[in-house]
Amino acid sequence: MSDELDALVFDFKKFDESLLDTLKQSEVQYGNLKAENSDFTVAIVNGELVSVKIPGQMKKVRDDQVKNNAGGYVFQVSDVTRIRRFLILGSEGGTFYPSEKEITLDNVQNLIRIIDEGKAFMILKEIGEINAQNRNPKMTSMLFALALCARYHVHDCRKASKSSDPMVVAYSKYISEMHKAAFKLVPDVCRIPTHLFEFVGNCELISKSSSSNKDKPATGWGRTMRAVISKWYESKTPERLAMFLTKYPQRGGWSHRDLFRLAHPNLKRRGDSFYSSPERLELETIFNFAVKGTLEVKKQDTGEEKKSDGDTEEAEIKEKHTPEQLEHAKNSKALGLIEAYLKLKNEKNEEIIIAEIKKHGLVREHIPTDALKSVNIWKALLDTEMPMTAMIRNLGRMSAIKCLDDNQIADIVRRLNDVEELRKARIHPLNVLIARSTYYIGGGYKSSLEWEPEQKIVDALEQAFYKSFINAPPTGKRYCLGIDVSGSMGCHVSGCVITCREAASALSLINLHNENTVRMVAFCDDLVELPFDKTWSLDKMRDYMDTLRYAPTDCALPMIWAMEKDLKFDVFVIYTDNETYFGDVHPFEALKQYREKSGIHDARLIVMGMSATEFTIADPTDAGMLDIAGFDSAVPQIISDPATISLPRCTVSVAIVNGELVSDKIPGQVKKVRDDQVKNNAGGYVFQVSDVTRIRRFLILGSEGGTFYQSEKEITLDNVQNLIRIIDEGKAFMILKEIGEINAQNRNPKMTSMLFALALCARYHVHDCRKASKSSDPMVVAYSKYISEMHKAAFKLVPDVCRIPTHLFEFVGNCELISKSSSSNKDKSSTGWGRTMRAVISKWYESKTPERLAMFLTKYPQRGGWSHRDLFRLAHPNLKRRGDSFYSSPERLELETIFNFAVKGTLEVKKQDTGEEKKSDGDTEEAEIKEKHTPEQLEHAKNSKALGLIEAYLKLKNEKNEEIIIAEIKKHGLVREHIPTDALKSVNIWKELLDTEMPMTAMIRNLGRMSAIKCLDENQITDIVRRLNDVEELRKARIHPLNVLIARSTYSKGGGYKSSLQWEPEKRIVDALEKAFYKSFINAPPTGKRYCLGIDVSISMSQPASGAVITCREAASALSFIHFHNEETVKIVAFCNKLTELHFDKKNCTLDTMSCTIRRLRYGSTDCALPMIWAMEKDLKFDVFVIYTDNETFFGDVHPFEALKQYREKSGIHDARLIVMGMSATEFTIADPTDAGMLDIAGFDSAVPQIINEFVNGNI
């Protein structure tokens, strides 16, 4: 045996870490292959990639679905249902998937979240109702939840009440009210000392763990706690109190003496009437017994003197108590019970014990353990009307020692059939079922005790099971009861002897007995019709269910079976743990299909949850679907009338910061009101933008500079992960389409994001793609083809996107990085320089004209660690690829010379026509070249402007003579990048650069420098203004609005961003730049609509826009000016946590005027609903609301999308629209994606006017 065990031990030394790489690769391919065939995926089986069918239930078909523990997509239950499940089902025993500890932790965290959200009333309401109706089989979960509400943050609450902050005081009041409300439930919930002991233990634990001061944690024993525990004892009658003290002396490490010591109960609190009450001495004696454990005071009337110092005190007590009180104490049943309990502690005489049982009505807990082996003592206990719970719990023991005769069996049967006695004893159905199952099998759960079960008692317990439910009249509906018999249903219910499978079968019998038209089925991965009817017993049903096999779960099968068989049902009841995943159709979809096919449009689905998890197959948005905690004793009543509960909202939230309590009103926007909402970085609930919008935001807005909530690195990571997910889902075309369109229309101000996205599509998994193409598995081959096609499509965009070498260098660098990081083989990672990459880079150089190529090589010699020489070395561009016509082309020698310069950095070939001989070994080669080239080619090279430009560039590298530099600028049209750095201090050189038609981008970028050195005269200023007003030149230069706005802001401030350079701005240039800003957008005609423009001026909008000198706040103001000038009816408002109406005059208002106004506004939290709320309050009519924001809204009580709907309703403008101008590349938007009247646009899209025009006119 030991040899077999040794063989099973895993040898870590032999573990091949490359398996992890293979796993990573397969995970990526898993997502990719879904794009080719959504029904299949890939997996590694025995080291081989194979295709596997994906069950439909493992695909997310609704945004509000969540993944269950089995991997299937289901729904998340509501807070009320989650609370109810925990209170009724608990977490004992765990489930097939998560352990007991995991379920408990999940539920506790859920309760804490609900309290933190200000909805503690929801928990307490459920505790009160479930407890009052005896709907929970065990008290553990309820007692913990009650203690949590009673002592959560108790220490911090006291501290907060003394704060000068009204919000902190308000929070402390909320918590204090929760504590009071919880303690009000204690008398009803803690019916016996066992409950009280457990509650107190939980209170201490929670007080300590939820305190922010870990050095001095709270114990929870404050005034309220002491008062409640004291009242619990003070309110009891003498008989009840005596029974509690003797039957339950201690539990879980707590005793009555402990509670008396901590709470100090005092009978004087009963009022003045207590002193004359006959029970006074009796109760004082019982309280004294609770503390001391002895019964001393009864000696008062015996005439016996106490030989101790207590004689004087005893005499005083006699004087205090009336004769009536002394007589009452003498004849007290309660004191007699305590006296008997003390007397029997060490008693072994059976007759004396039986006599005391009969005289005082003692119960099992009063009897010494050794005496419980006696048949006669058990008979006496049973004959003295043993409590129902104790009788049910001890049926096995009594049968084991054979103490039950016919009369006693008959009496047990009678009591089990008495509905009223079952109700008074608060017998829960699950406890009866457990007792029946335990008794029937003739052996205790985790016990060696055995007995012969009595059939009459077994049958009576079955009847008691049905009768212990809250009855409801038959509904007259047609029922289909579906019992989940999958593997996960083999777990035990609440840690007891029966499984979820057996419990579900028993629960189904309730409906079977209560309704006339019922069909029953069992299902796992297939469905079996069950032959059960009203004559079947629990045992017969259980035996039949045991024959059914275990398998994966498909909860849709009952509805599918009903459709296939054309059966008519009004109600489907599914008994399951909601861990479904195996079927192709989601259960909620199956019900909708059944409604459609059967014509029963109000057919209902009731889910009986058998475990306290957060999942349900019932669609929470469908009023015809209901989730019930399986062992809720009110099940029949709920099924007959599945009413929903409307719960009010709460208003206070709290947190602990640096050990101090801070609190605030809970804004409505931090509450989730739609299942498809997600939490933004500020904590508010908004919507997730579509994939296309997310791509567009990243390409246009980028992530440079980060946001108020996320760093640049975090935003970049989020967006990169999003791009990878889109590729993995087979939607790479979406990314490439956006890159192509945005680039063609010059809609992005910076290229960084676009170049990265293009490189990702060009080189993602390039190494794995080659490997996969050789596979014998068609699914793997299909995957490699998809990736290969993506690479080709990406490279087709390179010539258009990489317009200048700077772009090309950055693209190549990204390609290498992505190739290495996305390769599964880390030992030999791919560089990405495959045949396709080399061909594309080569063609980029080969396709350029000599003049353009010469300018690129000299103006951008290197960037980001890459040079042209590097790319030539790796790509090997070759002019021969131009075809045979190239050899006779006049440009041949010119281009060959330029290519030679790119590699060597020198201009050697031009010496051919000078007649000058080279004193080197290159003379022979030179002679050969002369023989190859025609005179025409030699002449063309001699007069080449391109080669002249390169020659000038090389000549000026170390030139310091200003006149020579100016002459070369005039002759060859040199630009700033060609000029030596030291020479750029010269005013004359800058004048010459400007006079030679300086490129528009360079001119805008260098306006500050030229003003700083005072090189701009009247003529040059006039020329600059003319060029900035030339729309066609702006378009040809691909000048983006954001770049113009940044240039204007920088120039008008008279100082560079992160620079010490200063200048006096020229007003005409500032005005021209403002006009250029408007003209750089793609124009669109006015729509004639009424606009409300809302500018978010909250603190998060203070971040720089795209890493630039201007903030998002200022950028939003500038963007709003486009509509302000373009439309006739426009109102502008600024908002944060309040709204300010802005008044501007179109004729006189400038960007500076607006910026100055905006800067004066205070910062605050964000409420994007304010513009719509303001319009409703002022009764203003708008067709379009345009909100400029980063979507980090959280402060308001109404969600923005709800505010728009309310505005539509109130104003009567039912097609009122909302346009959200996103100012950061996050995944959030306040626009409802399901509403055709709401649109999200990336803020600095140069096509904004055109897009808005089309949207407002209903074209998109």
CORTAMO-V83337 format. One line per field, one symbol per residue. ss: DSSP state (H for helix, E for strand, - for the rest). A space follows every 50 residues. Layout:
BEGIN
ss: ???
END
This chain:
BEGIN
ss: -HHHHHHH---HHH---HHHHHHHHHHHHHHHHHHH---EEEEEE--EEE EEE--HHH------EEE-----EEEE--HHHHHHHHHHH----------H HHHHHHHHHHHHHHHH---HHHHHHHHHHHHH-------HHHHHHHHHHH H--HHHHHHH-----HHHHHHHHHHHHHHHHHHHHHHHH---HHHHHHHH HHHHHHHHH-------------HHHHHHHHHHHH---HHHHHHHHHH--E E--EEHHHHHHHH---HHHH--HHHH---HHHHHHHHHHHHH----HHHH H---------HHHHHHHHHH--HHHHHHHH--HHHHHHHHHHHHHH---H HHHHHHHHHH---HHH--HHHHH-HHHHHHHHH----HHHHHH-HHHHHH -----HHHHHHHHHHH--HHHHHH----HHHHHHHHHHHHH-E------E ----HHHHHHHHHHHHH----------EEEEEEE--HHHH-EHHH---EH HHHHHHHHHHHHHH--EEEEEEE---EEEE-------HHHHHHHHH---- ------HHHHHHHH------EEEEEE----------HHHHHHHHHHHH-- ---EEEEEE-----EE--------EEEEE-----HHHHHH---------- -EEEEEE--EEEEEE--HHH------EEE-----EEEE--HHHHHHHHHH H----------HHHHHHHHHHHHHHHHH---HHHHHHHHHHHHH------ -HHHHHHHHHHHH--HHHHHHH-----HHHHHHHHHHHHHHHHHHH-HHH H---HHHHHHHHHHHHHHHHH-------------HHHHHHHHHHHH---H HHHHHHHHH--EE--EEHHHHHHHH---HHHH--HHHH---HHHHHHHHH HHHH----HHHHH---------HHHHHHHHHH--HHHHHHHH--HHHHHH HHHHHHHH---HHHHHHHHHHH---HHH--HHHHH-HHHHHHHHH----H HHHHH-HHHHHH-----HHHHHHHHHHH--HHHHHH----HHHHHHHHHH HHH-E------E----HHHHHHHHHHHHH----------EEEEEEE--HH HH-EHHH---EHHHHHHHHHHHHHHH--EEEEEEE---EEEE-------- HHHHHHHHHH---------HHHHHHHHH-----EEEEEE----------H HHHHHHHHHHH-----EEEEEE-----EE--------EEEEE-----HHH HHHHHH----
END
